[in-house]
Amino acid sequence: MGKQQDVGGSDRHRGQSSAAHQAMGGNVDARLALARDPSTPPARLYQLASDPSALVRKAVAARPDAPAEALRPLTRDGDREVRQAVARNPSTSVGNLLRLVADADRWVRWAVAGNPGCDESVRRAMSRAPDKELRGLLAELPTLEPDLAATLVNDASPEVRERLATHTQDPEVITALMADRTVRVRKGVARNVRTTAEQRRVLAQDSAVDVRAALVRSVELEEAELRRLVEDRAVEVRLAMATSEVTPGHIREALRSDPDETVATVAREFGQAPFGAPAVRAPRVAHRRVGKTGPGRPGGHSR
């Protein structure tokens, strides 16, 4: 993805920093080394924050000890990677994070979600954002205010609700999302290790094959549910049990006699691959990674 440039951004930096540039000899490598040097005084970092080189400005933006006076103008920098570095900087003020959460570039907005300084006011701004990926990142946070979680329970995007379902620690939110009419959302609940034994019993009887398959693949179940699911009518569910790391040995032993030859073979060969060869694993039937890497998503977010 190309760098996002603000109109007149580069000219502004060149104009503001001409004197500093001349004073430091015009050597980009030397200025970059200075920007990275832990002993560089705050006054010089402030000067380097208006350097004509985006590499130098980015180095300043990434420094946790950079003075607030240096970081503030960098939130409006013409180079997207500079703003992204400010968004990741744990020393960035809440005010600047609020500015960056509304940035025109999605990578900058997404970087704010991972900042340890992302407080309640920033999270509330994220919950109102039109960017569903940003709301999805919010849904994955380990701690979330109850009213924000309740808002996300009713989010218009099934993807956001699924990510909340997978990551929430709130029992009431889990209960609410178990009743969601969208299969992928209930599948998210099935992958949540914080569900209770009773909730898992209900999920084990869900009408959707995808939900039952996600359940046996992700969490430990009580014996009654295991015995029921080992005879599940859907091959996909039994295959998921055969390939799951959480399936008890005696259940996998029972699957070795499964009427479906693929299930039986996978159960027999699970963990039996020769030295140097990968263990046999069947395809993950009806299971799609919700988070993908690449230009469209910020890393691999499992939801």
C-alpha positions in Angstrom: 0.0 0.0 0.0 1.4 3.4 -0.9 2.0 6.0 1.8 -0.8 8.4 2.3 0.3 12.0 1.8 -1.4 15.1 3.2 -1.6 17.9 0.7 1.4 20.1 1.2 2.8 17.8 3.9 6.3 17.3 2.5 6.7 21.0 1.7 5.6 21.9 5.2 8.3 19.7 6.7 11.0 21.0 4.4 10.1 24.5 5.2 10.0 24.0 8.9 13.2 22.1 9.2 15.6 23.8 6.8 17.6 25.5 9.5 17.8 22.2 11.5 18.8 20.3 8.4 21.6 22.7 7.7 22.8 22.7 11.3 23.1 18.9 11.3 25.0 18.8 8.0 22.3 17.5 5.7 23.4 13.8 6.3 20.3 11.7 6.6 22.1 8.7 8.1 23.7 10.9 10.7 20.3 12.5 11.6 18.6 9.0 11.7 21.3 7.8 14.1 20.8 10.9 16.2 17.0 10.3 16.3 17.6 6.7 17.5 20.3 7.5 20.0 19.0 7.1 23.6 21.2 10.0 24.7 19.8 12.5 22.3 18.2 15.3 24.4 14.5 16.1 24.1 15.1 19.5 22.5 17.0 17.9 19.6 14.2 15.3 19.2 11.8 18.1 18.9 14.0 19.5 16.2 14.2 16.2 14.4 10.4 15.8 14.4 10.3 18.3 11.6 13.1 16.7 9.6 12.6 16.5 5.8 13.3 12.7 5.9 10.3 10.5 6.8 12.7 7.9 8.1 14.0 10.4 10.7 10.6 11.6 11.7 9.4 8.0 12.0 12.3 7.2 14.3 11.3 10.1 16.5 7.6 9.1 16.4 8.5 5.6 17.7 10.5 6.7 20.7 8.7 6.3 24.0 10.8 9.1 25.5 9.9 11.5 22.7 8.6 14.8 24.2 4.9 15.5 23.7 5.8 18.6 21.8 7.5 16.4 19.2 4.8 13.8 18.9 1.9 16.2 18.6 2.7 17.5 15.1 3.6 14.0 13.9 0.0 13.0 14.3 -0.7 15.2 11.3 2.4 14.1 9.4 2.1 13.7 5.6 3.6 10.2 5.8 1.3 7.4 6.9 4.1 5.3 8.5 5.1 8.2 10.7 1.5 8.6 12.0 1.3 4.8 12.4 4.5 5.0 14.6 2.9 7.6 16.8 -0.3 5.5 17.1 1.8 2.6 18.4 3.9 4.7 20.8 2.9 3.9 24.4 3.8 7.5 25.3 1.3 9.0 22.9 -1.3 11.1 24.8 -5.0 10.2 24.9 -5.8 13.3 22.9 -3.4 12.3 20.1 -4.8 8.8 20.1 -8.3 10.2 19.7 -7.1 12.2 16.8 -5.4 9.1 15.2 -8.4 6.8 15.7 -10.2 9.1 13.2 -7.3 9.1 10.8 -8.1 8.7 7.1 -5.7 5.7 6.8 -7.0 2.4 8.1 -3.5 1.2 9.2 -3.1 4.2 11.4 -6.5 3.6 13.0 -5.8 0.0 13.5 -2.5 0.7 15.2 -4.3 2.7 17.9 -6.2 -0.4 19.1 -3.0 -2.0 20.1 -1.6 1.0 22.1 -1.5 0.3 25.8 -2.6 3.9 26.4 -5.9 3.2 24.6 -8.2 4.2 27.5 -12.0 4.2 27.9 -12.5 7.4 25.9 -10.5 5.9 23.0 -12.4 2.7 23.2 -15.7 4.6 23.1 -14.5 6.4 20.0 -13.6 3.1 18.4 -17.1 1.7 19.1 -18.6 4.6 17.1 -16.3 4.3 14.2 -17.7 3.4 10.8 -14.7 1.1 10.2 -15.9 -2.4 11.1 -12.4 -3.7 11.4 -11.7 -1.2 14.1 -14.8 -2.2 15.9 -13.7 -5.8 15.5 -10.3 -5.0 17.1 -12.2 -3.4 19.9 -14.3 -6.5 20.3 -11.1 -8.6 20.8 -9.8 -6.5 23.7 -9.5 -8.6 26.9 -11.3 -6.0 29.0 -14.2 -4.0 27.8 -16.7 -1.9 29.6 -20.1 -3.7 29.9 -22.0 -1.0 28.1 -19.5 -1.1 25.2 -19.8 -4.9 25.0 -23.5 -4.6 25.1 -23.3 -2.2 22.1 -21.2 -4.6 20.2 -23.6 -7.5 20.9 -26.0 -5.6 18.6 -23.3 -4.5 16.1 -24.6 -4.5 12.5 -21.6 -6.5 11.4 -21.8 -10.3 12.0 -18.0 -10.3 11.9 -17.7 -7.9 14.8 -20.2 -10.0 16.8 -18.3 -13.1 16.0 -15.0 -11.6 17.2 -16.7 -10.5 20.4 -18.2 -13.9 20.9 -14.8 -15.6 20.6 -12.9 -13.2 23.0 -15.4 -11.9 25.5 -15.0 -12.8 29.2 -18.4 -11.4 30.1 -20.9 -14.2 31.0 -23.9 -12.1 30.1 -22.4 -11.3 26.7 -21.7 -14.9 26.0 -25.3 -15.8 26.9 -26.7 -13.1 24.6 -24.5 -14.1 21.7 -25.5 -17.8 22.0 -29.0 -16.7 20.9 -27.6 -14.8 17.8 -29.4 -16.0 14.7 -26.1 -15.9 12.6 -24.3 -19.2 12.6 -20.8 -17.6 12.5 -21.5 -15.7 15.7 -22.6 -18.8 17.6 -19.5 -20.5 16.1 -17.5 -17.8 17.7 -19.1 -18.6 21.1 -18.3 -22.2 20.5 -14.6 -21.3 20.3 -14.6 -19.3 23.5 -12.8 -21.2 26.3 -14.7 -19.2 28.9 -18.0 -20.9 28.2 -19.5 -22.9 31.1 -20.2 -26.6 31.0 -24.0 -25.9 30.6 -23.3 -23.5 27.7 -21.2 -26.1 26.0 -24.0 -28.6 26.5 -26.3 -26.3 24.6 -23.8 -25.6 21.9 -23.2 -29.3 21.4 -26.9 -29.6 20.4 -26.8 -26.5 18.1 -28.6 -27.1 14.8 -25.6 -25.8 12.8 -22.9 -28.3 11.9 -20.3 -25.5 11.9 -21.1 -24.6 15.5 -20.8 -28.2 16.7 -17.6 -28.7 14.7 -16.0 -25.5 16.1 -17.0 -26.6 19.6 -15.3 -30.0 19.5 -12.3 -28.5 17.8 -11.8 -25.8 20.5 -12.9 -26.7 24.0 -13.0 -29.7 26.4 -16.4 -31.3 26.8 -18.0 -33.4 29.4 -18.3 -37.2 28.8 -22.0 -37.1 28.0 -21.5 -34.5 25.2 -18.5 -36.4 23.9 -20.4 -39.6 23.6 -23.2 -37.9 21.8 -21.0 -36.1 19.4 -18.9 -39.1 18.6 -22.0 -40.4 16.9 -23.0 -37.0 15.4 -25.0 -37.3 12.2 -22.6 -34.9 10.5 -19.3 -36.3 9.2 -17.8 -32.8 9.6 -18.3 -32.9 13.3 -16.8 -36.4 13.7 -13.9 -35.4 11.5 -13.3 -32.3 13.7 -13.2 -34.5 16.7 -10.7 -36.8 15.1 -8.3 -34.0 14.3 -8.8 -32.0 17.5 -6.0 -31.7 20.0 -8.5 -31.5 22.9 -10.3 -34.8 22.0 -9.6 -37.4 24.7 -7.8 -40.6 23.7 -10.7 -42.9 24.4 -13.0 -40.8 22.1 -10.4 -40.8 19.3 -10.1 -44.6 19.8 -13.9 -44.9 19.2 -13.6 -42.8 16.0 -11.2 -45.4 14.6 -14.2 -47.5 13.9 -16.2 -44.6 12.4 -18.4 -45.6 9.4 -16.9 -42.9 7.4 -13.5 -44.1 6.1 -11.9 -40.6 6.2 -12.8 -40.1 9.8 -11.6 -43.6 10.8 -8.3 -43.2 8.9 -7.6 -39.8 10.4 -8.4 -41.0 13.9 -6.1 -44.0 13.4 -3.3 -41.9 12.0 -3.5 -39.0 14.3 0.0 -38.2 15.7 1.4 -41.3 13.9 3.3 -39.5 11.1 6.8 -40.8 10.4 9.8 -38.8 11.7 10.4 -35.7 9.6 6.9 -35.8 8.0 3.9 -33.8 9.1 1.1 -35.5 11.0 -2.0 -36.3 9.0 -4.6 -33.6 9.3 -7.8 -33.4 7.5 -9.0 -30.1 6.0 -10.7 -27.7 8.4 -14.2 -28.3 7.2 -16.5 -25.3 7.2 -14.1 -23.2 9.2 -12.7 -20.0 7.8 -10.1 -17.8 9.4 -11.8 -14.6 10.2 -8.6 -12.6 10.4 -6.3 -12.7 7.4 -3.0 -11.1 6.8 -2.2 -8.9 3.8 -3.2 -5.5 2.7 -6.8 -5.9 3.9 -6.3 -6.8 7.6 -3.8 -5.9 10.4 -2.2 -9.3 10.9 -3.7 -12.6 11.7 -6.6 -12.0 14.3 -8.2 -15.1 15.2 -11.8 -14.5 16.1 
